[in-house]
Amino acid sequence: MRASFEERLRTLRNPPVIANYFSGEGQADVMPPEQLARYQFEALKAVVKQAYDHSPFYREKMTRAGVSPDDLQQLSDVTRLPLLTKDELRGKPWLLLTCDKKDVVLVQVSTGTTGGEEIYMTYTWNDFLLHDLSPRYTKLFPVGPGDVCLNALPYEMSTAGLAFHKTFMDGYQATVIPAGKGGAYSTPAKTIKMIRDLRPSIVVTSPSWSITLAEEAAKASFDLKSLGLKKMWLTGEGCSPTFRQRVEKIWGTTANYFYGSLECGQLGIECDAHDGYHLAQAHVLMEIVDPKTGQVLPPGEVGEIVVTALLRYDSPVLRFRTGDLGSLRTDTCACGSTLTRFYMKGRAFDQLHFRGQPFSPFFVEEHLMRMPEVGNWFQFVMPKSDSASIKIRCELAQGVKPSPELATTLANRMKLSTGLSFDIEFVDRLPRPTAKAVRVVRE
């Protein structure tokens, strides 16, 4: 029998602030905004005090910035805290600890897609249990007993697979199929066999892996739509809305995005309206800052996403610069949720620069995926120097034959819709990734 909220709370060294606002099956997505803001402020003060009192790293940073926990008089005062960067964390697994190293029970590592030394994040039971105790988002994440959840995300080293496994099984008391994603035993063929035998009602995976599994299902003459899936969540990498629509058509269900990070945990959950992510405000504070100056930007303006984790006491994450670009929106969503929404614009690292102008690869992908002749696998090949065009290397849809005339036609369509010049290169088959799909290739 699963222990109650109160029983599990007593196992923690420092009962968290959430105990004052949530009990039992607390639901963050129905909490009145004013009450949620009060909770956030109390949680912020508690985690900042923990960092200041028990972390030499944070105490030095705050002292240099001329700020202490007593200076936090309202929620907006979070902007007085110094920013935390990825480079500060690289190769320093114990840097953020506010407890003894012997209390650490789990260490996870970054995927390495942005280059540089690895970033390690540590967890104690104290922090790990908070995700069981933490408030739920039952309208945005409708999972419960009786649901069979195919978890087709990597379990090795990174957070994705294990985090969802724990959320499904312990947080929501659902059944989990730990399929993984291309590991030693989690081949696409074996995963499809498990899907046929166990008939999941929910699937969580990455956009590219959903297509890899769909190709394997087609080989096995298995129609994924026959599952009648309740829901699919896509995470681990971004994709354009039209690519998502292709996934939905193949799997026969609504696919919503889920956004999280190694450093900060869950950040955003998309609703069926598909109009931005709903911010997991019981878990994090989010700001948008100017990537160059670090100044906070108002809602609607695009900048770098900065996150403060509210449920990490033994390894606090305060004002972390994610390297992702986005914007905030505070009006009520069509789904009725009052949680703040944010819009992802891609990673600053992955922004394409052509003739001096930056733009998101998702912008190009969106227009490419609108062309039915193009298949589901493609790359944007960026030239070393400022050439006349960007190369798109892609497969064609089944039954479409390549020709120079077709390449010219597609390039002209892309230029008309994006204002950019492209060369189209058709290939029989691009490599199928087991890690994150690499859409941008630099020569």
N, C-alpha and C positions, 0 to 999 in steps of 0.2 A: 504494500500500500504506500502510495506517495505521501511523504510527510506534508503537513499543512504549512501554510505561509508562516505562521507564528512559530512552529517547531523549527523550521529551517532558519528563521531569523535568529533564533537563540544560539545557533551554531557559529554565528559570525562574531569576530572580535569587536567590531565597531558597528552596532546596528545602524543601517543606512537611513538617510532622510526619507527614502520611499516608504518606510514603515508608518510615517505620519500622514501619508496621502493615499496610499494604496494598501489594500488588504485582500487576502484570498486571490480571486481572479481579477485584480484591478485592471481597468481598461483606460489607457491613455487617450485613445482617440475619441472618447466621449466626455472627457473631463472639461469643464468650463475653462476658457482661456485664462481668466484671471487667477483661478486656482492653480492651473498649470504653471503660470508665471511665478507664483509664490513658491511652489515646489522647486522650480528651477533655481531661483535665487538662493534658497536654503541649501540646495544640493551644491551649488557653485561655491558658496562660502565654506561648506564642510570640506570639499575636496581641495580647495585652495589652502585652507588652514593645514590640512594633512600634508600637502606638498611643502609648504613653507616650514613647518615644524620638523619634518622628518627627512627631507631630501636636501643635501648640501647643494646639489645642482640647481634646484629650483630656488632655494634661498638666495644663492649668489645672483641668479638671474633677476629675481625680484628686487634685491637690494640695489643692483646696478640700475634698474629701471625706476628706483625710488618709490616702490609700492609695497604694501604689506596687506595681509588679509583684512585688517581693520579699515582699509581704504575702500573696501567694497560696500557701498551704501545702497546700491540699487543694481539691478541686473545689467544695465548698460555699462556699468563700471568694469565689466570684463575686459573692455577695450584698453584699460590701463595696464593690464598684464602684458609681459613681453611675449612675442611670438616664438613658437618652437618650430624648428626646421628639420627636414629629413637629414640633412648633413650633420646636425648635432647628434643624431641617433645612430648613424651608420657605424657598425662594428663595435657598439658599446651596449651589450645586452643588459647590463645591470644599472645603467645610468639613472633611470627614473624611479628606482625602488625607494619606497618609504618604509620598508620592513626588512627583516633579516633575510638573506639569500636562501637560508634553509626553508623558509616558508613558501618558496616558489614551487608550484606543482606542474606547471606547463610552460613551455617556451615554444613560440611559433616565429616563423621567419618570413620576410618579404619574398615575393616572387621574383624580384630582380629585373622587372621589365623596364624600369627607368634607369638602370645602370648603377654603377657605384657599389660600395660595400653593402652587405646585407643589413637590414634593420630587424632587430629582434624585439619581440614583445613578450613580457613575462606575466604570468597569472598566479595568484595565490588562490586557495579555496575561497578565501574571503571575497575576492572579486569575481571568481568564476561562478559562485553561487548566486551572485546578484542577478545574473541573467535568468535564473529560474524564478527568483523573487520579483524580478522587474515587471513593471506594468506592461500589459499586453495591448496589441492593436487588433482587436478581434474583427472589426469591420474591414480593415485593410488586409488582414492576414487570417482569413477564415479557415483555420485548421483545427481539428479536434479528434477525440477518440473515434476510431472507425476509419479514419483516413489512412490510406496506404501511400507513403511518400517515397518516390524514387529520388534519391539524392545522388545525382550524377555530377558531382563537383569533386575536385581533388582533395584528398584527405592528407596528403603528404606535406608536412612542414607548414603550409599556409593555413589560414583560418577558415576558408570557405566551407569545405566538407564537414569538418568537425563542428563548426558553429551551427550549421543548419541541422546536423544530426542531433545535437543537444536540444536545439529549439523544438524540433518536431517531436522527439521522443520524451524528453523530460518536461519541457515547457508547455507542450500542448497535448501530451499523452497520445500521440498518434503512432502508427507503425512505420518504421523506417526500413527502406531497402538501400544498404550502403553500396551503391553501384560504383562510386568513384568515377574517375574520368581518365581512361587510358593508362591506368597503372598496369602492373605485371599481370594481374588477373582480371582487370576490368576492360576487356576488349569490347569493341562495339557489338560483336556477334554475341558474346555472353550476356551483355546488358539487354539486348533485344530478346534473348531467350528468357531472362528474368522477367522482362515486361510482359511477355506472352503468358508466362506461367502465373505471375503474381497479380497482374492487372492493377497497377497503381491508379489512384484517383488524383494524385498530385505529382507533378514533376518539377524539380528545380535543377537547372543546369545553365551552361553558358550558351549564348546565341550560336556560336560556331559548332559546339558539340551537339546541340540539338539537330543541326543539319547533318553532322556525321552519323548520328544515330538514325536519322530519317533515311539516309542512303543505305544503311545496313538493313533497316526494316524493308526497304523496297527490294533488296536482294533476296530477302526471305519471304517475299510476297505477303508481308504483314501490313495491314492498313492501320496506322496509328490512330486514325479517327475512330476506329472501332472501340477504343478504350473508353470513350465518353468522359474524358478528363474533366474534373471539377475546376482545376486551375493549374497554370504553369507560371513559374517565376524564372526570369532570366537574370543572371548576375555574373560577375567575374570579368566581364568585358562589355563595352558599349556596342550599340548598333543603331542604325537609323530606324525610324518608324516603319518605313516600307519593308526593310529586312524583317522586322518583327512581324509584320503582316504576312510575310511569306511563311514564317515559322508557325503562326497561328493557323494558316490554311492547311499546312501539312499535318499538324498535330490535332486539329479540330477543336481548339479551345482558346480561351483568352489568355494571352501571355503578358504578364506585367513585369516591369523592371524592379529589381531590388538592388540598392546601392549600399555598400559597406566598405570598410577598409581594415587592414591589419591593425593599424594604430588605434582606431576609434570604435571599431565594432559596427553595429548596424546604424545607418544614417538615414536612409529614406526608403519608403515603400510606395510604389505607384498603385493608384486605384484603377478601376475599370474605365474611368473617364479618360485615362491616358493624357493627362494635362499636368505633367510635372510630378515630382516625387513629393509625398507627404513626409515632412521631416519628423524623425523619431525624437520628439522633443522631450520625452521623459528620459531619454538616454543621452542626448547631446544638445549643446548650444552650437549654432552655426552663424558665422559672419561671412560677408563677402568683402574682400579687401583688394585694393589696387595692387597688382603683382609687383609693381616697381617701388611704390612708396610705402606699402603696408597700411595705408589709410583706409578706414572702413567706408564702404560705398552704400548708398541708400538702396532700398528695394527696387528691383527692375534693372539695375546696372550690372553688367557682367564683370566679374573679377575672379580672384582666386578664392576657393572655399577654405575657410579656417574653422576648425572644430575644437570644442572643449568637451571631453567626455565627463558625464555627470555620475557615472557608476563605476569609476576606477579609482580606488582609494590607495591601493598598495603599489600601483604603478601609474600615477596620474598623467593624463595627457591634457595639457592646457594650451589653448590657442595654437593648435597644430596646423601648419601650412600643408595642405594635402597635395598641392600641385595640380589639382583639378580646377577647371573653370566652370562657373555657374552664376546664377542670379536667383534672388529671393522674390517671393510673391506672397502677400499676406491676406488677400481677399478669400472669401469662402469658395471652396471647390463645388462643382456641380454634384459631386457625390454627397455633399452635406458636411464633410469633415471641416473643422475649423483649424486644423493643424496647418502651420506655415508650409507652403510649397516651395520647392526649389527646382531649377532647371539646369541640367548638366549640359555643358558645352564642350566636353572632352578635356583631355589633359593638356596642360600647357606644353609638356614635352612633345606631344603628338601633333601639335598644330602645324599645318602645312604653310610654308612661306613660298609664295610665287610672285616674282616681280615686285618684291618688297611688301606684299600684302599678306597678312596671316588669315587663315580660315580653317575651320574644323573639317577633319576628314569625314565626319558624319554628314556634313553638308554635301560633299561630293558623292558619298555613298547613297544618300537619299535619292539623288537624281539618277544615279546608275541603276539602282534597284527598281526604279519605275519602268525600266525598259525590259519588256518580257523576253527579249532575245538573250539577255545576259543571265548566266547561271548564278549560283549562290557563292562562288569562290572567286575572289579578286584581290588585287594588290594595286596600290598607288605607288608608282616608282618615281621618286623625286630625284631630279638631276643634281649633279655636283655644283653646277653653275647655273646662272640665270638663263636657261634655254627658252626656246619659243613655246614649249608645251610640256605638260605632264604626261607620263605614260601610264595608261591603265592596262594592266595585265589581267586577263579574266578568262574564265571558262564560259562557254555558251550553254544556253538552256538545252535540255534534251530535245533532239530532233532538229535543232538549228544548225545549218552548215556554215562554216566560216568562209569568208571571201573578202578580198580587198574592198569591194563595194560596200559590204556590210560594215566593215571597220570605219570607212569614211562616213557612212550614214550615222553610225552611233556617235562618232566624234563630233559631227555637226550638231546632233541633238544635244549632246552634253554642253557644247559651247553656247548654244541658244538658251539653255536653261540655267547655266551657271555663270556665263560670261567669261569662262576660262577656256584655254586651248588644250586639247588632249590628242595623244596618239594612242590608238587602241591596238593591243597585241592579244591575239587569241592563242590560248594554250589548251592542250588536251586535258591536262590535269595539274592542278597545283597541290603542293603537299597539304595533307590533312593534319592540323596541329592537335597535340594533346594538351599543350599549355595554352596560354592566351593566344588568340588569333592575332597575327601581325598583319595589319592592313596597310601600313605605311612602310615602304622600303626605301632607304636612302642609298643611292649609288656610291 
